[in-house]
Amino acid sequence: MTATTPDGTAGAAGAAQTTGRTPKATGRTPGSAGKVTIVGAGPGAADLLTFRAARAIAEADIVVWAASLVREEVLEHAREDAQILDSASMSLEDVIAVYERAAREGLRVARVHSGDPALWGGTQEQVDRCAELGVEVEIVPGVSSFSAVAAIAGRELTIPEVAQSVILTRLGGGKTPMPPGEEVREFARHGTTMAVFLSAARSGQLAVELLEGGYPTDTPVVIAHQATWPEELVLRCTVGTLEETVKEHRLWKHTLFLVGPALSASGTRSHLYHPGHFHGHRRARPEARRALRAAREAAGRG
Ligand SMILES: C[S@@+](CC[C@H](N)C(=O)[O-])C[C@H]1O[C@@H](n2cnc3c(N)ncnc32)[C@H](O)[C@@H]1O
C-alpha cells in the first residue's frame, strides 16, 4: 500500500491510502470535463452491485471507497491503473480536493458508498460542493441494507392489513442529534414496520423507546450484522429480548434492526393479485369479484 495525498502526490502518514496500483496521471482527452459519480455499492456482497455501479467504477480514473463498509471485491471492476483511495482516512476537505483535481484534469471519480447513497451517506454535502465547483455529479442508487436484510429474512415489509408503511430511521443521542419529532419513540406509535440503522451501540435505549412508543414486547425483530458479508449474522428476537440479544452477541456497529408485526404476519393476501380484482391488464372473475366485495363489506370497507 502506498500513501498518497488526495492530489495524487506522495504524502505523509495519515494521508489517504492507495492500493499498489499506480496513480493515473491523466486519462482524458485535453479539455474533457471531470465527473464525480456517487455510487451505491449495496450492503456488501459484490454481486449486489448494479450494472450501472460496476460501469461507473470501471470508467473511473480515481475510486474513493469506504473500505470498512464496502467489500474489496467491488474494486475488481476498477481499472488496473485507477488510483484507489480509502475514504476512512479522508476528511470531506480531502475528498473535495480529489474532486477539484478531477475537475482540473478532466478525470472521472467514482465515490463508492455502502448501500444506497440516499441514506446516511454524507452524499448531499458532496453534491453541494460539486455544484459550487461546477463539477458534474451523477448518483447511482444501490441496494440498501434494509432491503438486503428483508430478503435474507425472507420477509416482505409491507403486508396487507398489517403494515403498509416502512419507517427508515436511527436512534437519537449519538453524534447526530435527531430533529424534533423524529425520535424512535414517536415513530413507534405508528406500530408499522421500522428499519433502524446506526443504533446497535445503544440497544437498551432502542428497546426502551420501541416499548414506550407502544410496540408490544412480543413484536418480532430481525437483527442483522454485516448482512451479505461472509461474517453475516442474522438473529430473530422480539422487542422484549432485543437488548439481551444484541449484548449476548456483542453487536455495536454494522448492524440493522427490522421491527414490526409484518415480520411474522401470515395468512394475508394482496387484493392486487386476487382474481376478483381488475385493472388495466387483467379482468376480474365475476364470482371472485362478488366474494371480494362481500369480504370488504364484512370488514366495513364497502
Ligand atoms: C452510514 S449508514 C449507511 C447506510 C447505507 N447507505 C444503506 O443504504 O444501507 C451505516 C449503517 O447502515 C446499516 N448497514 C449498512 N450495511 C449493512 C450490512 N451489510 N448489514 C447490516 N447493517 C448494515 C447499519 O445500521 C450501519 O450502522
The ligand as an SDF file (V2000), in Angstrom:
LIG
                    3D

 27 29  0  0  0  0  0  0  0  0999 V2000
  -23.6660    5.0620    7.4150 C   0  0  0  0  0  0  0  0  0  0  0  0
  -25.0590    4.0180    7.3860 S   0  0  0  0  0  0  0  0  0  0  0  0
  -25.1330    3.6780    5.6550 C   0  0  0  0  0  0  0  0  0  0  0  0
  -26.4470    3.0760    5.2260 C   0  0  0  0  0  0  0  0  0  0  0  0
  -26.4170    2.7020    3.7510 C   0  0  0  0  0  0  0  0  0  0  0  0
  -26.4080    3.8810    2.9260 N   0  0  0  0  0  0  0  0  0  0  0  0
  -27.5870    1.8070    3.3490 C   0  0  0  0  0  0  0  0  0  0  0  0
  -28.4050    2.2020    2.4810 O   0  0  0  0  0  0  0  0  0  0  0  0
  -27.6800    0.6810    3.8830 O   0  0  0  0  0  0  0  0  0  0  0  0
  -24.4020    2.5490    8.0750 C   0  0  0  0  0  0  0  0  0  0  0  0
  -25.4780    1.7360    8.7610 C   0  0  0  0  0  0  0  0  0  0  0  0
  -26.2230    1.0350    7.7840 O   0  0  0  0  0  0  0  0  0  0  0  0
  -26.5350   -0.2630    8.2520 C   0  0  0  0  0  0  0  0  0  0  0  0
  -25.8290   -1.2200    7.3880 N   0  0  0  0  0  0  0  0  0  0  0  0
  -25.1600   -0.9550    6.2540 C   0  0  0  0  0  0  0  0  0  0  0  0
  -24.7120   -2.0810    5.6730 N   0  0  0  0  0  0  0  0  0  0  0  0
  -25.1120   -3.0970    6.4820 C   0  0  0  0  0  0  0  0  0  0  0  0
  -24.9630   -4.5080    6.4210 C   0  0  0  0  0  0  0  0  0  0  0  0
  -24.3190   -5.1050    5.4190 N   0  0  0  0  0  0  0  0  0  0  0  0
  -25.5070   -5.2510    7.4210 N   0  0  0  0  0  0  0  0  0  0  0  0
  -26.1790   -4.6710    8.4420 C   0  0  0  0  0  0  0  0  0  0  0  0
  -26.3430   -3.3380    8.5420 N   0  0  0  0  0  0  0  0  0  0  0  0
  -25.8290   -2.5540    7.5710 C   0  0  0  0  0  0  0  0  0  0  0  0
  -26.0700   -0.3320    9.6970 C   0  0  0  0  0  0  0  0  0  0  0  0
  -27.1410    0.1120   10.5080 O   0  0  0  0  0  0  0  0  0  0  0  0
  -24.9350    0.6750    9.6940 C   0  0  0  0  0  0  0  0  0  0  0  0
  -24.7350    1.1770   11.0060 O   0  0  0  0  0  0  0  0  0  0  0  0
  1  2  1  0
  2  3  1  0
  2 10  1  0
  3  4  1  0
  4  5  1  0
  5  6  1  0
  5  7  1  0
  7  8  2  0
  7  9  1  0
 10 11  1  0
 11 12  1  0
 11 26  1  0
 12 13  1  0
 13 14  1  0
 13 24  1  0
 14 15  1  0
 14 23  1  0
 15 16  2  0
 16 17  1  0
 17 18  1  0
 17 23  2  0
 18 19  1  0
 18 20  2  0
 20 21  1  0
 21 22  2  0
 22 23  1  0
 24 25  1  0
 24 26  1  0
 26 27  1  0
M  CHG  2   2   1   9  -1
M  END
$$$$
